[in-house]
Amino acid sequence: MAPGLSASPPAVLLLLSLLGLAAAGKLLVVPVDGSHWLSMREVLDMLRQKGHEVVVVAPEVTLHIKPSKNFVMKMYPVPFTQEEMEKDFKAFFQVSFEEGSFFERFFKVYRGLKRITDLEFSSCEQLLQNKELIRYLEESKFDAILTDPFVPCGVILAEHLSLPSVYFLRGIPCGLDFEATQCPKPPSYVPRILTDLTDRMTFLQRVKNLLFDIPNVFLCDFVFEPYSKLASEFLQQEVTVLDLLRKGSVWLLRLEFVLDYPRPLMPNIIPIGGVNCAHKELPQVGLNLCLD
């Protein structure tokens, strides 16, 4: 992959803040909890420093999403407790790091993911059914929406509010991001998740890599079909999650080809793998040597 396709952290912040020269905008943010939020929060802090107004919509029960002076927090009630959520997340993370064959890991992750997706879906359902909050969002006249499509609740809201959407993500289960962006993923050199393969495969490994796409078809239906039904009811038109994802304006992908295998990207996909890396000043000794 050509080095020129990677975006440095300053470039990402420059893009999101509209070069810092335009009039400050009003941004609606619909995040996903956990590590997804930890990655996004630093970007929101920088946007606030640039003068933009940021409004974050989140459930009352979360792992990491907390109020901050850098954004307005709009919260809504959900039908589960903090203890229930933490228990399900802890169980899922433990299963994710267990060893075993592909099928053992797949079914363990499947069961854990089912519990997590039930929580996320319930939270999204409560948001879309909260008429008071939806009315506030409709009247607020946002300029754009920043969301993580890993949970497509923000994607549904973007369609309802007719807002341009910026996706901030690491990836989407079952490779739906590839399909939504019409991005090629040749099985000959783009290894699938959980296969333990590299981008240099023998013929049999390529066949194995191709076959691993089959479970993803069922995983997509399992994870996203409830959201498609919810979106159709809320928007009062027949839509699928894939239809909505395809309307994304910009995909900010937390991908770095120093650590990931190379793969094709579409023009509206911007790799931002180093967006959360700390910036270190050039050591004074090294600077003096360079100047000398």
N, C-alpha and C positions, 0 to 999 in steps of 0.2 A: 504493500500500500504506500502510495507516495507520501513523503513527510509533509507536504504542503496541505494535506487534508486534515491534519490535527490542529485543534484550536487551543491556544494557551489559556490559562485562567484569566489573565487580564483581558484577552480578546472576548471571552465569554461575557465577562462583566460589562465590557464595552458595548457588546451587542444588546444585552438585556437593558442597559440603561440608555439605549438609543443615542449612543455616543456622548451622553452627558450634555449635549447642546440643545436638544429639543425641549419644549415645555414639559414639565413634570406630568407624568401620566398617573392614572388610577388603575391599579392591578388587582384583580381577584385571584386568590391563590386557594386551590383545593388540593391539599397535600395527602400523602399516604404516611401513616405512622411508622415508627421504627427507624431503621437506618436510612430509609428513603427521606424522612424528614430531616435527619441530621445533615444530610448532604445539601438539601435545599435551603436550610435555614441561613447558612452563611451568605448565600446569594441574596436572600431577602434583606439581610442586614445591610449589604452593600447598596442595594436598590434604594433603601430608605435614606442612606447617606447621600445618595445622588438627588434626593428631593422628591422621589416618587411616593405616592400614597399606596400602601399595601394593606389589603384586607384579607385575612386568613379565616377560612371557614373550616371548623373542626368539631368533632363530637366532644361532649363533656368528659368522656372516659377515654384517656389516651395513655400511651407509654411515655412519649417524649414531647408531644406538642403542648407547649405551655405559653401563656401570655408573655408578651415582650413589649418594651417601649418602642420598638422599631416597626410594629405593625398593629393594626386594629384586629382584635380577635372576636369573631362571631361564633358562638358555641350553640349546640343543640343537644337535647337529651337523647339517650339511647337506652334500649331495654336490657343492658347487661352491666355487670359491676366491674370495678377495677380488678378484683381478685379473679373473676372468671376469665377476663381477658389475659391477664398475666400468666395464668395457669396454662391456657391453650398455646400461647406464644412460646412459653418455656418448653412445653412438650414437643412442639414442632421443631424448635432449634436443636433439641437433643437428638431427635430422629434424623435430622438433616446431616449430622456429622457421624452417624453410625456407619460401620463398614458392612459389606455384603455384596451380593451380585446385583446386577442392574435391576432385575425384577424385584428383588427384596427391597432395595432402596426405593424403587419407583412406587410400590404399593404402600410402603411406610410413609413416604412423602405425600402420597395421594390422600391417605387418611388424615394426616396432620394438616394438609392444605385444605381439606374439606372443613375442618373446624374453624380455621382462620378465615376462609372465604365466607362462611356463614356469619361470622362477626362483621366482616367488612360489608357484606351485602345488607345486613340488618341496619348498619350505620348509614349506608347510602339511602336506603329506603326511608329511614327517619328524616334525613335531610330533605329529600324531595317531597315528602309529605308535610313538611313544616311550612305551612302557608305564610306565616308571618315572616319567616326568614327569606323565603322565596320572593315575597313582595319587596322586602328590603333590597335584595339583590337586583330585582328588576328596576327599582327606582334609583339605584346608585350610579347608573351610567358609567360602567367600567369601560376602559379602553381595550383591555385584553384579559385573558385568563392564563395563568400558569398552573399546570397540574401534572401529576404523575399518573399516566394512563394505566399503570399496573393495576389500579382499581379505577374503573372507568366512570366514576361518579362525576368527576370534573368534566369529562368529555361530554356527558349528557347535559350538564349545566351550560356548557359552552354553546351547544346547539340551541338550547332553550332561550338563552340570552342573546343569541346571534353575535357572539364574540369571537375574534380571531384567537386561536389557541396555540400556546407554546408548550410542548411536552418536555418534561424534565425526567429522564428515566435511565435505568440500567438495562432494562429489557422487559419483555412481556411474556408471561407463561405461554408455552406451546408455539412460540415464534410468530405470534399474531402481528408483531411489529414489522416483520419481514413482508407479510402479506399486505398489510395496510399501506406500506410505503412502496409496494411493488419492487422490493429490493431483492435481487437474486441471492440465493443461498446454495450454490452448487455443492451437492453432497460429496463431490470429489475432493474438496479442500476446505470446506467450512464445517468443522466438527460440531456435532449436536451435543447438547448438554447431557451430562451423566454418562457419556460414552467412553471417557478417558482416552479419546483419540486426539491426534495432532492434525496439523494441516498437511502433513506428508503421510499419506495412507497407501497401503497395498490395495490390490483389487478387492480382496475379500473384506478388508476394513471399510472400503467405500460402499460395498454392498450392505455391510452391517450399519454403517452410518445412514444409508438410505432407508433401511427398515425401521430405524429408530424414529422416523417421522410418523409412523403409523399410530403409536400411542398418543401423539400430540393432537391428532384429529379428535379423539375422544376427550382428551384433556381440555381442549378448547370449548367443546360443547358443555362439559361439566362446569367449567369456571365461568364462562361468559354468557351462556344461554339465559340464566336468570336476569342478568343485566339487560339483555336485549328485550326481554319481556317487560321489565321495569321501564326501560326507555320508551318502548312503544306505548305503554299506558300513560306515561308522564307527558310525552310529546304529542300524544294523540295521532300518531302515524306509525306505520309499520317500518321499523328500522332494526338494524343489528349493530352490535358493538363495532364490527368491522366497518360498516358504513360510516359511523361517526368518527372512528379513528382516521379514516382516509381524509377527513377535512382538516386535520392538523396542519398549521402553517409552518411551524419549525419544530424539529425534533432535536433536542439537546441530549445527546447520548453520552452517558458516563462510561465512555469506552476509550481505552488507550492501547494503541497497537504495539507499544513496548511490552505490554503484559498480555494482550489478547492476540489471537490468531488473525491474520488479515482477512478481510471480507469486503465485498462491494458495498458502497454506500450511495444513496441518492443525494442530489444537490441540496435538499432541504434538511439533511441530517448532518449535524455538527458534532464531532467528537469532543468531549470536554472532560476526559478522564482525569486530568490534574486539577480540576476546579477546587478541590478541597485541600490541596497540598499547601503546606505552610511555605511562605516566601522567605528565603534566607539571603541576607546581604552578602555580597562578595567579600571574602576575608581580606583584611587590609594588607596582609603580607602578600597574598596572591595578586592584589591590585597593584601593589608597588612593583612586583616582578613584571607584570604586563606592561606597565608604563615605562619601566626601564628598558 
